[in-house]
Amino acid sequence: MSKTEDKVASYAIIGFGNIGKALAKAFARNGIEVFVATTRDPKSFAADAAAIGTEVIPKTLAEAVKADIIFLAVRFESHPNVAKALPNWKGKIIVDAMNTFTALEELGGQPSSKFVEQAFNGAKLVKGFNHLIAAVLNQNPNVNGGRRVVFLAGDDDGAVAEISELTENLGFAPINLGGLSEGGLLVHAIGKRWGRLIFQDLVKFD
């Protein structure tokens, strides 16, 4: 399992819609504990979490953001509200699993993940798990002896390496596309401009 600062890392998923549940299922399938949170009372989705597995633990947003590695699986327009949960995100890795229909011009001409990164002051951001539709992400990534590919992109090599290790532990095959402004554009969905790897369901055979 991934480690942060010589201790076992803790994980959280913010957002418990179809993508959030698919991610939670991947954690549970591999016996890895993960917090799940929304802006709602945890009791309101406790039954759904329990149905996935005992590894999936409902938390409040304030509790969930204490995790070392946090997956963003909320609507793109909701991410600023999540960012307000902490004044400083230093030491944390954010995995941006969101897509947006926001026009590139409204994001200052930058990739959506670069825009998201600015809201999470001090965090290291990795784009990942967004290019697969929920129904595919929900499936076992072991496909005919191969592993379903997850594309990753980020500007911090250490953070990308850590999420790559976690991706392996979740049963997927990570492929590093490089920085957010270069390779990351291949998996960015911005307005009607879709990256060339969005929704491409690939399997890697070792």
Secondary structure, 3 states (H helix, E strand, C coil): CCEECCEECCEEEECCCHHHHHHHHHHHHCCCCEEEECCCCHHHCHHHHHHHCCCEEECCHHHHCCCCEEEECCCHHHHHHHHCCCCCCCCCEEEECCCECCCHHHHCCCCHHHHHHHHCCCCEEEEECCCCCHHHHCCCCEECCEEEEEEEEECCHHHHHHHHHHHHHCCCEEEECCCCCCHHHHHCEECCEECCCCCCCCEECC
